[in-house]
Amino acid sequence: MTKVYMVFLHSVLPVFGAFTALLECEEPMINRVGDCITKLTKELLERFIDLQVIYEADLFLEINYTDPTVQVTDRQLRLSNQAIYSQRRS
């Protein structure tokens, strides 16, 4: 299970790349932070919440994340091929 967790982290970390780069920029970028946070939130939500629910919500805060009916099923989770292969072997 630890290998699957590590592969999951490996697949998620690039999502944070643009956001981290923006925060590390030495130039003033305050005008781009809001859009970058929205993009990051959307990319993370798309991995766990039904896409229709995301696009129908006016605000991400309106989504009831704990409601199982808005969450994707285990089969719909976006895992890398390496994670799937590792899970099958264990």
N, C-alpha and C positions, 0 to 999 in steps of 0.2 A: 504494500500500500504506500510506503514511503516513496517508492520510485514514481508511482502515479502522481502523488502530490508534487514531487519535484518537476515532473513533466508539465503538470498543470501550471505551476508557477512560471516555468519557461515559456509557456504559451501566452500567459497573461502579462508578463513584464513588458513586452513591446508596446502594449496599449498605453503604458505610462510614459513611454519614451518622449513623445512630443510635449507632454505636460511638464515633465521634468526639465527638458531642454528650455522651455519657456521660463520656468522658474530660475534657471541658472544663467539666463541671459543678463548681460551687464547693462544693456540699454533699457530704458523705461518701456515696459510692455503691458502696463496696467490696462490699456484699452483692449488687449487681446485675452486677458485672463478669463473673463466671463464666458466667451465663446469656447475657449479651450476646456474649461470645467464642464460645460454643457456637452461637448463632444466626448470627453472622457467618461462622463456619467452614462451617456447613451451607449457607448461601446461596451461598457461593463454590464449595463442592463440587458443588452441584446444577447448576452451569454446565458442569462438566467430567467428572463421574463419574456412572455409571448410578445412577438413583434407587434401584433395588432393592438395589444394593450398599450404598448409604448407610444405608438403613433396616434392612438385615439385620445391619449391623455394630454390635457393642455399644459400641465406641469408634471415633472417627474415626481414631485412630492405628493401628487394626488394618487399615485399607484400604491395599492396596498400590497407591499412586497411579501407579507406573511400569508396572504391568501393563496392556497395551493392551486386554485383555478387559473391564476395569472402566471404561474411559474411554468417553465418548460418541463416536459417529462424527462426522465433519465435518458431515454433514447434520443431526445432532441438536444441534449447538452453538447456543446461544441468542444469536443476533445480532439487533441491531435492524434494522428495515426499511431504515434509512438506510445501515447498513453493507453490507447485501446489495446494495442499489442501487449504492453506490459501487464495490463489488468487480466487479459486472457491467459497469460503464461503463469500467473500466480494462483 
